Amino acid sequence: MAISVTLSRASDSIYDYKLPWKYQLFRDVLREFLRTEISDTVEYYDKAEIFPEVNIRKFAKLGYFGIPIPRQYEGAELGEFGYGLAVQEITKVCSSHGTIIGAHTGLCEVPIWLFGNEEQKDRYLPDLASGRKLGAFGLTEPGAGSDAANIKTTATKRGDHFVLNGTKQFITNGDRADTFVVFAANDLALGAYGGISAFIVERSFGGVSTAKVEKKMGIRASTTAQVVFQDCPVPKENILGSFGAGFLVALTALDGGRASLSAGAVGGCESALEIMIAWVHQHPKMQSLQSVNWMIADTAIDAHVARLMSYESLEEVGVYFERLARGEKIPRPDREAISRHTAMAKAFCSEAASRSIERAMQVLGAEGYTEGSGVERAYRDSVISEIYEGTNDIQRLVIARDLLGPGSGNQQF
Ligand SMILES: Cc1cc2nc3c(=O)[nH]c(=O)nc-3n(C[C@H](O)[C@H](O)[C@H](O)COP(=O)(O)OP(=O)(O)OC[C@H]3O[C@@H](n4cnc5c(N)ncnc54)[C@H](O)[C@@H]3O)c2cc1C
């Protein structure tokens, strides 16, 4: 299914692209909801560092918790493209909200949709897609961030269930989630491929606790927690995908996560551009300043290129995920090419967003640096896209490894 964004100057827009009507309608309805219900609240939640429970309930009620998930599981069935568009629009207003919904959707419910058996999908997806339950993704550990294959959380078989022991670090929604996709070593000696399994873990299984909630520079309204699994009993029926093949589940989830993250960064570029243009219109003398003109032009270029890369990546991942959901086996070279494309989109778009927001800060001067301008918050928020779901160094390793072949870079990602 090709989505094909048409490049044509819409009269009411500074952007040169037109979405297919279905997505345009979806985006416009979401924009209106964000404008009327959410945007006035986001500074408060950021400053207070409070999880925006009321807002999150509203998103859930309107169906924004299951955008790519098929309707039979209470999702909106709008694919990765629709999901990416939503992340773009939500992040444009607030990265914390984008992160909460992104971790829930892309990293918890999407892998269950793609790798779950029918029983698992029936059991978990409706509650997640409707937002009755919140999801999280537990891969990172104190000693395993970029080096994700080095996880030490163990899954030990005991009768008809596994027992999980270990600590997961920096887990978005980790202190509040009901349902986790958790990665644990079934055999530490076997390494990434064969030695790691993915599990669907309910908090209600017991043995799940929050050791710490991080204080952060940005995305302060989203929670990032250290989660401890201590003798956590998980039924063997809750292995997600094949036993020992959890690393593939993680990498696939991260492919989708990186594509949607790139879309969030497009939102960051657009927000910076719109803020700069509005500011210069309010201060007409600035219009003749060449440095300001250039910053606006460079941001327009970044927003445009980021959008093209992100949308292409979302389209590709969308087709990939539909094939996976149908049970098709995707050859490794194809998977690696998709990973390269999502890595390129993630690295470029996140850096474009950071550059763009820094320019907005320069154009607004002291006003941009102070609280309440939105720019100060966006500046603190934007950096995280260069770090989570794999730092941009790791994205560059993924790209180079696929181009250079075996023997290059780090072979784990
Ligand atoms: C706010 C937030 C939310 C997060 N949410 C989640 C979540 O929901 N679930 C989850 O599992 N994780 C989550 N993470 C973890 C995140 O994915 C990791 O922080 C990230 O992968 C980087 O790992 P690290 O912080 O341990 O950095 P490290 O791996 O320690 O890296 C430190 C530096 O070394 C560089 N580096 C490391 N290895 C290499 C290499 N081989 N080649 C070149 N450079 C290298 C890195 O690029 C980086 O600059 C979150 C993190 C944050 C901050």
The ligand as a MOL file (V3000), in Angstrom:
LIG
                    3D

  0  0  0     0  0            999 V3000
M  V30 BEGIN CTAB
M  V30 COUNTS 53 58 0 0 0
M  V30 BEGIN ATOM
M  V30 1 C 13.7640 9.4590 29.0160 0
M  V30 2 C 14.1640 8.0900 28.6180 0
M  V30 3 C 13.2100 7.1460 28.3140 0
M  V30 4 C 13.5970 5.8480 27.9920 0
M  V30 5 N 12.6340 4.8820 27.7690 0
M  V30 6 C 13.0130 3.5840 27.6350 0
M  V30 7 C 12.0310 2.5450 27.6070 0
M  V30 8 O 10.8190 2.8060 27.6640 0
M  V30 9 N 12.4570 1.2520 27.5360 0
M  V30 10 C 13.7760 0.9130 27.4700 0
M  V30 11 O 14.0830 -0.2550 27.4100 0
M  V30 12 N 14.7320 1.8880 27.4860 0
M  V30 13 C 14.3920 3.2010 27.5840 0
M  V30 14 N 15.3350 4.2000 27.6460 0
M  V30 15 C 16.7450 3.8230 27.5570 0
M  V30 16 C 17.4100 4.2900 26.2700 0
M  V30 17 O 16.9640 3.5650 25.1680 0
M  V30 18 C 18.9320 4.2130 26.4920 0
M  V30 19 O 19.2360 5.2800 27.3760 0
M  V30 20 C 19.7230 4.3380 25.2230 0
M  V30 21 O 19.5950 3.1870 24.4410 0
M  V30 22 C 21.2070 4.5900 25.4980 0
M  V30 23 O 21.7210 3.7290 26.4580 0
M  V30 24 P 22.5530 4.3240 27.6900 0
M  V30 25 O 21.8190 5.4750 28.2350 0
M  V30 26 O 22.8740 3.2060 28.5990 0
M  V30 27 O 23.8740 4.8910 27.0400 0
M  V30 28 P 25.2420 4.0980 26.8200 0
M  V30 29 O 24.9770 2.8420 26.0770 0
M  V30 30 O 25.9600 4.0050 28.1110 0
M  V30 31 O 26.0130 5.0890 25.8360 0
M  V30 32 C 26.7630 6.2070 26.3110 0
M  V30 33 C 27.4350 6.8640 25.1120 0
M  V30 34 O 28.3070 5.9250 24.4470 0
M  V30 35 C 27.9430 5.7830 23.0840 0
M  V30 36 N 28.1150 4.3940 22.6780 0
M  V30 37 C 27.7530 3.2940 23.3870 0
M  V30 38 N 28.0490 2.1860 22.7030 0
M  V30 39 C 28.5760 2.5890 21.5250 0
M  V30 40 C 29.0920 1.8960 20.3850 0
M  V30 41 N 29.0950 0.5620 20.3040 0
M  V30 42 N 29.5590 2.6550 19.3640 0
M  V30 43 C 29.5640 4.0020 19.4220 0
M  V30 44 N 29.0970 4.7010 20.4840 0
M  V30 45 C 28.6210 4.0020 21.5170 0
M  V30 46 C 26.4780 6.2000 23.0180 0
M  V30 47 O 26.1140 6.6440 21.7220 0
M  V30 48 C 26.4320 7.3180 24.0540 0
M  V30 49 O 26.8940 8.5020 23.4670 0
M  V30 50 C 14.9860 5.5020 27.9370 0
M  V30 51 C 15.9470 6.4740 28.2230 0
M  V30 52 C 15.5580 7.7430 28.5790 0
M  V30 53 C 16.6160 8.7540 28.9150 0
M  V30 END ATOM
M  V30 BEGIN BOND
M  V30 1 1 1 2
M  V30 2 1 2 3
M  V30 3 2 2 52
M  V30 4 2 3 4
M  V30 5 1 4 5
M  V30 6 1 4 50
M  V30 7 2 5 6
M  V30 8 1 6 7
M  V30 9 1 6 13
M  V30 10 2 7 8
M  V30 11 1 7 9
M  V30 12 1 9 10
M  V30 13 2 10 11
M  V30 14 1 10 12
M  V30 15 2 12 13
M  V30 16 1 13 14
M  V30 17 1 14 15
M  V30 18 1 14 50
M  V30 19 1 15 16
M  V30 20 1 16 17
M  V30 21 1 16 18
M  V30 22 1 18 19
M  V30 23 1 18 20
M  V30 24 1 20 21
M  V30 25 1 20 22
M  V30 26 1 22 23
M  V30 27 1 23 24
M  V30 28 2 24 25
M  V30 29 1 24 26
M  V30 30 1 24 27
M  V30 31 1 27 28
M  V30 32 2 28 29
M  V30 33 1 28 30
M  V30 34 1 28 31
M  V30 35 1 31 32
M  V30 36 1 32 33
M  V30 37 1 33 34
M  V30 38 1 33 48
M  V30 39 1 34 35
M  V30 40 1 35 36
M  V30 41 1 35 46
M  V30 42 1 36 37
M  V30 43 1 36 45
M  V30 44 2 37 38
M  V30 45 1 38 39
M  V30 46 1 39 40
M  V30 47 2 39 45
M  V30 48 1 40 41
M  V30 49 2 40 42
M  V30 50 1 42 43
M  V30 51 2 43 44
M  V30 52 1 44 45
M  V30 53 1 46 47
M  V30 54 1 46 48
M  V30 55 1 48 49
M  V30 56 2 50 51
M  V30 57 1 51 52
M  V30 58 1 52 53
M  V30 END BOND
M  V30 END CTAB
M  END
